[in-house]
Amino acid sequence: MSVLLPVLESVIEDAATVSAATGLTYAGAVVVVAASSVLFRSPERRRDARATLRILVRRGEKR
């Protein structure tokens, strides 16, 4: 049992690191798309950015 604990700790730390990196990447993508939906000059590009933002930020919808 004493050998399993350090291995398990390592796996949990690695999973937490990957999870945090994934969350930060997702949040960065949402921020970039949200800024794009406001800052683009072309109405078509703003519309596309808003559509992408809707896809990224679905909340509790049935798919």
A tleap script that builds the chain and sets N, CA, C and O, in Angstrom:
source leaprc.protein.ff14SB
mol = sequence {
  NMET SER VAL LEU LEU PRO VAL LEU GLU SER
  VAL ILE GLU ASP ALA ALA THR VAL SER ALA
  ALA THR GLY LEU THR TYR ALA GLY ALA VAL
  VAL VAL VAL ALA ALA SER SER VAL LEU PHE
  ARG SER PRO GLU ARG ARG ARG ASP ALA ARG
  ALA THR LEU ARG ILE LEU VAL ARG ARG GLY
  GLU LYS CARG
}
set mol.1.N position { 0.819 -1.188 0.000 }
set mol.1.CA position { 0.000 0.000 0.000 }
set mol.1.C position { 0.864 1.253 0.000 }
set mol.1.O position { 0.453 2.291 -0.518 }
set mol.2.N position { 2.050 1.165 0.574 }
set mol.2.CA position { 2.905 2.344 0.659 }
set mol.2.C position { 3.475 2.727 -0.705 }
set mol.2.O position { 3.825 3.890 -0.909 }
set mol.3.N position { 3.578 1.793 -1.634 }
set mol.3.CA position { 4.079 2.089 -2.973 }
set mol.3.C position { 2.977 2.727 -3.822 }
set mol.3.O position { 3.264 3.549 -4.692 }
set mol.4.N position { 1.753 2.363 -3.580 }
set mol.4.CA position { 0.628 2.849 -4.365 }
set mol.4.C position { 0.324 4.323 -4.093 }
set mol.4.O position { -0.076 5.047 -5.005 }
set mol.5.N position { 0.504 4.763 -2.885 }
set mol.5.CA position { 0.158 6.133 -2.506 }
set mol.5.C position { 0.956 7.191 -3.273 }
set mol.5.O position { 0.346 8.135 -3.774 }
set mol.6.N position { 2.276 7.090 -3.392 }
set mol.6.CA position { 3.008 8.096 -4.172 }
set mol.6.C position { 2.615 8.097 -5.654 }
set mol.6.O position { 2.562 9.155 -6.282 }
set mol.7.N position { 2.347 6.941 -6.198 }
set mol.7.CA position { 1.924 6.849 -7.590 }
set mol.7.C position { 0.564 7.505 -7.766 }
set mol.7.O position { 0.348 8.247 -8.724 }
set mol.8.N position { -0.340 7.237 -6.856 }
set mol.8.CA position { -1.673 7.825 -6.903 }
set mol.8.C position { -1.616 9.347 -6.753 }
set mol.8.O position { -2.338 10.064 -7.446 }
set mol.9.N position { -0.771 9.837 -5.860 }
set mol.9.CA position { -0.590 11.275 -5.698 }
set mol.9.C position { -0.078 11.908 -6.987 }
set mol.9.O position { -0.546 12.976 -7.382 }
set mol.10.N position { 0.859 11.270 -7.630 }
set mol.10.CA position { 1.416 11.777 -8.877 }
set mol.10.C position { 0.363 11.849 -9.982 }
set mol.10.O position { 0.294 12.824 -10.729 }
set mol.11.N position { -0.448 10.809 -10.070 }
set mol.11.CA position { -1.509 10.771 -11.084 }
set mol.11.C position { -2.534 11.865 -10.827 }
set mol.11.O position { -2.985 12.523 -11.764 }
set mol.12.N position { -2.903 12.064 -9.578 }
set mol.12.CA position { -3.877 13.100 -9.243 }
set mol.12.C position { -3.314 14.491 -9.526 }
set mol.12.O position { -4.031 15.354 -10.032 }
set mol.13.N position { -2.043 14.718 -9.208 }
set mol.13.CA position { -1.424 16.013 -9.499 }
set mol.13.C position { -1.370 16.272 -11.002 }
set mol.13.O position { -1.644 17.385 -11.451 }
set mol.14.N position { -1.022 15.255 -11.775 }
set mol.14.CA position { -0.971 15.402 -13.231 }
set mol.14.C position { -2.358 15.685 -13.802 }
set mol.14.O position { -2.508 16.513 -14.701 }
set mol.15.N position { -3.359 15.002 -13.281 }
set mol.15.CA position { -4.731 15.223 -13.749 }
set mol.15.C position { -5.187 16.636 -13.407 }
set mol.15.O position { -5.864 17.277 -14.210 }
set mol.16.N position { -4.828 17.123 -12.240 }
set mol.16.CA position { -5.198 18.481 -11.845 }
set mol.16.C position { -4.510 19.508 -12.731 }
set mol.16.O position { -5.114 20.516 -13.098 }
set mol.17.N position { -3.265 19.263 -13.074 }
set mol.17.CA position { -2.528 20.183 -13.952 }
set mol.17.C position { -3.146 20.215 -15.343 }
set mol.17.O position { -3.325 21.291 -15.914 }
set mol.18.N position { -3.468 19.070 -15.884 }
set mol.18.CA position { -4.097 19.009 -17.211 }
set mol.18.C position { -5.468 19.673 -17.183 }
set mol.18.O position { -5.835 20.389 -18.115 }
set mol.19.N position { -6.216 19.437 -16.125 }
set mol.19.CA position { -7.534 20.038 -15.995 }
set mol.19.C position { -7.446 21.557 -15.912 }
set mol.19.O position { -8.237 22.258 -16.543 }
set mol.20.N position { -6.510 22.064 -15.156 }
set mol.20.CA position { -6.334 23.517 -15.034 }
set mol.20.C position { -5.903 24.131 -16.364 }
set mol.20.O position { -6.399 25.190 -16.750 }
set mol.21.N position { -4.995 23.478 -17.055 }
set mol.21.CA position { -4.545 23.993 -18.357 }
set mol.21.C position { -5.681 23.996 -19.366 }
set mol.21.O position { -5.811 24.936 -20.150 }
set mol.22.N position { -6.496 22.966 -19.356 }
set mol.22.CA position { -7.637 22.899 -20.263 }
set mol.22.C position { -8.648 23.993 -19.952 }
set mol.22.O position { -9.177 24.630 -20.863 }
set mol.23.N position { -8.914 24.210 -18.680 }
set mol.23.CA position { -9.842 25.258 -18.274 }
set mol.23.C position { -9.350 26.639 -18.667 }
set mol.23.O position { -10.131 27.462 -19.144 }
set mol.24.N position { -8.075 26.902 -18.475 }
set mol.24.CA position { -7.514 28.198 -18.858 }
set mol.24.C position { -7.540 28.401 -20.366 }
set mol.24.O position { -7.803 29.507 -20.838 }
set mol.25.N position { -7.272 27.356 -21.119 }
set mol.25.CA position { -7.326 27.450 -22.576 }
set mol.25.C position { -8.744 27.732 -23.045 }
set mol.25.O position { -8.947 28.564 -23.929 }
set mol.26.N position { -9.716 27.060 -22.471 }
set mol.26.CA position { -11.119 27.272 -22.827 }
set mol.26.C position { -11.546 28.700 -22.479 }
set mol.26.O position { -12.205 29.367 -23.276 }
set mol.27.N position { -11.171 29.160 -21.295 }
set mol.27.CA position { -11.526 30.519 -20.881 }
set mol.27.C position { -10.882 31.547 -21.811 }
set mol.27.O position { -11.508 32.548 -22.159 }
set mol.28.N position { -9.645 31.305 -22.209 }
set mol.28.CA position { -8.983 32.212 -23.149 }
set mol.28.C position { -9.689 32.250 -24.493 }
set mol.28.O position { -9.836 33.315 -25.092 }
set mol.29.N position { -10.124 31.098 -24.963 }
set mol.29.CA position { -10.843 31.045 -26.243 }
set mol.29.C position { -12.162 31.806 -26.154 }
set mol.29.O position { -12.529 32.518 -27.089 }
set mol.30.N position { -12.874 31.664 -25.044 }
set mol.30.CA position { -14.141 32.372 -24.866 }
set mol.30.C position { -13.908 33.884 -24.830 }
set mol.30.O position { -14.678 34.642 -25.420 }
set mol.31.N position { -12.870 34.317 -24.156 }
set mol.31.CA position { -12.565 35.750 -24.086 }
set mol.31.C position { -12.224 36.298 -25.463 }
set mol.31.O position { -12.692 37.375 -25.833 }
set mol.32.N position { -11.416 35.572 -26.225 }
set mol.32.CA position { -11.045 36.035 -27.562 }
set mol.32.C position { -12.269 36.125 -28.472 }
set mol.32.O position { -12.431 37.104 -29.199 }
set mol.33.N position { -13.122 35.117 -28.434 }
set mol.33.CA position { -14.314 35.125 -29.288 }
set mol.33.C position { -15.287 36.212 -28.843 }
set mol.33.O position { -15.908 36.863 -29.684 }
set mol.34.N position { -15.429 36.420 -27.529 }
set mol.34.CA position { -16.314 37.477 -27.043 }
set mol.34.C position { -15.800 38.849 -27.478 }
set mol.34.O position { -16.586 39.701 -27.893 }
set mol.35.N position { -14.513 39.063 -27.388 }
set mol.35.CA position { -13.943 40.335 -27.843 }
set mol.35.C position { -14.119 40.492 -29.344 }
set mol.35.O position { -14.390 41.592 -29.826 }
set mol.36.N position { -13.970 39.415 -30.077 }
set mol.36.CA position { -14.142 39.469 -31.530 }
set mol.36.C position { -15.572 39.833 -31.900 }
set mol.36.O position { -15.804 40.566 -32.862 }
set mol.37.N position { -16.529 39.320 -31.133 }
set mol.37.CA position { -17.927 39.592 -31.460 }
set mol.37.C position { -18.283 41.052 -31.254 }
set mol.37.O position { -19.298 41.516 -31.773 }
set mol.38.N position { -17.477 41.779 -30.514 }
set mol.38.CA position { -17.711 43.201 -30.286 }
set mol.38.C position { -16.812 44.065 -31.167 }
set mol.38.O position { -17.239 45.118 -31.640 }
set mol.39.N position { -15.586 43.635 -31.388 }
set mol.39.CA position { -14.592 44.509 -32.008 }
set mol.39.C position { -14.479 44.416 -33.528 }
set mol.39.O position { -13.971 45.346 -34.154 }
set mol.40.N position { -14.934 43.327 -34.139 }
set mol.40.CA position { -14.836 43.236 -35.597 }
set mol.40.C position { -15.668 44.330 -36.248 }
set mol.40.O position { -16.751 44.663 -35.767 }
set mol.41.N position { -15.167 44.881 -37.330 }
set mol.41.CA position { -15.877 45.949 -38.027 }
set mol.41.C position { -16.990 45.403 -38.922 }
set mol.41.O position { -18.052 46.015 -39.044 }
set mol.42.N position { -16.748 44.273 -39.535 }
set mol.42.CA position { -17.703 43.702 -40.473 }
set mol.42.C position { -18.871 43.046 -39.730 }
set mol.42.O position { -18.640 42.248 -38.822 }
set mol.43.N position { -20.115 43.364 -40.093 }
set mol.43.CA position { -21.263 42.727 -39.426 }
set mol.43.C position { -21.281 41.208 -39.581 }
set mol.43.O position { -21.700 40.498 -38.668 }
set mol.44.N position { -20.830 40.706 -40.734 }
set mol.44.CA position { -20.811 39.247 -40.930 }
set mol.44.C position { -19.830 38.576 -39.978 }
set mol.44.O position { -20.123 37.515 -39.426 }
set mol.45.N position { -18.675 39.187 -39.786 }
set mol.45.CA position { -17.677 38.588 -38.890 }
set mol.45.C position { -18.146 38.655 -37.443 }
set mol.45.O position { -17.908 37.724 -36.675 }
set mol.46.N position { -18.815 39.753 -37.059 }
set mol.46.CA position { -19.361 39.841 -35.704 }
set mol.46.C position { -20.437 38.778 -35.495 }
set mol.46.O position { -20.507 38.151 -34.438 }
set mol.47.N position { -21.271 38.584 -36.511 }
set mol.47.CA position { -22.330 37.579 -36.426 }
set mol.47.C position { -21.720 36.181 -36.275 }
set mol.47.O position { -22.180 35.378 -35.463 }
set mol.48.N position { -20.685 35.904 -37.062 }
set mol.48.CA position { -20.009 34.606 -36.958 }
set mol.48.C position { -19.383 34.420 -35.579 }
set mol.48.O position { -19.461 33.334 -35.003 }
set mol.49.N position { -18.765 35.472 -35.048 }
set mol.49.CA position { -18.150 35.374 -33.727 }
set mol.49.C position { -19.209 35.138 -32.655 }
set mol.49.O position { -18.976 34.368 -31.723 }
set mol.50.N position { -20.364 35.785 -32.769 }
set mol.50.CA position { -21.436 35.565 -31.798 }
set mol.50.C position { -21.981 34.146 -31.875 }
set mol.50.O position { -22.286 33.531 -30.853 }
set mol.51.N position { -22.100 33.630 -33.099 }
set mol.51.CA position { -22.567 32.248 -33.259 }
set mol.51.C position { -21.574 31.273 -32.620 }
set mol.51.O position { -21.973 30.311 -31.964 }
set mol.52.N position { -20.297 31.530 -32.815 }
set mol.52.CA position { -19.271 30.679 -32.205 }
set mol.52.C position { -19.328 30.779 -30.689 }
set mol.52.O position { -19.181 29.776 -29.990 }
set mol.53.N position { -19.540 31.981 -30.182 }
set mol.53.CA position { -19.641 32.175 -28.739 }
set mol.53.C position { -20.838 31.417 -28.171 }
set mol.53.O position { -20.745 30.836 -27.090 }
set mol.54.N position { -21.956 31.417 -28.887 }
set mol.54.CA position { -23.121 30.647 -28.434 }
set mol.54.C position { -22.794 29.160 -28.337 }
set mol.54.O position { -23.237 28.475 -27.415 }
set mol.55.N position { -22.021 28.674 -29.289 }
set mol.55.CA position { -21.641 27.255 -29.259 }
set mol.55.C position { -20.731 26.966 -28.066 }
set mol.55.O position { -20.886 25.942 -27.400 }
set mol.56.N position { -19.782 27.868 -27.794 }
set mol.56.CA position { -18.826 27.645 -26.706 }
set mol.56.C position { -19.455 27.761 -25.325 }
set mol.56.O position { -18.994 27.118 -24.382 }
set mol.57.N position { -20.493 28.566 -25.193 }
set mol.57.CA position { -21.034 28.852 -23.869 }
set mol.57.C position { -22.453 28.317 -23.735 }
set mol.57.O position { -23.324 29.006 -23.203 }
set mol.58.N position { -22.692 27.125 -24.199 }
set mol.58.CA position { -23.993 26.491 -23.987 }
set mol.58.C position { -24.143 26.165 -22.522 }
set mol.58.O position { -23.215 25.666 -21.885 }
set mol.59.N position { -25.317 26.450 -21.991 }
set mol.59.CA position { -25.553 26.176 -20.579 }
set mol.59.C position { -26.823 25.373 -20.408 }
set mol.59.O position { -27.922 25.884 -20.624 }
set mol.60.N position { -26.680 24.147 -20.029 }
set mol.60.CA position { -27.822 23.315 -19.681 }
set mol.60.C position { -28.795 23.031 -20.807 }
set mol.60.O position { -29.925 22.617 -20.547 }
set mol.61.N position { -28.396 23.238 -22.034 }
set mol.61.CA position { -29.280 22.942 -23.159 }
set mol.61.C position { -29.221 21.458 -23.470 }
set mol.61.O position { -28.193 20.806 -23.289 }
set mol.62.N position { -30.343 20.942 -23.940 }
set mol.62.CA position { -30.325 19.560 -24.419 }
set mol.62.C position { -29.695 19.574 -25.792 }
set mol.62.O position { -30.004 20.428 -26.623 }
set mol.63.N position { -28.813 18.627 -26.024 }
set mol.63.CA position { -28.122 18.583 -27.319 }
set mol.63.C position { -28.697 17.542 -28.206 }
set mol.63.O position { -28.236 17.369 -29.334 }
savepdb mol mol.pdb
quit
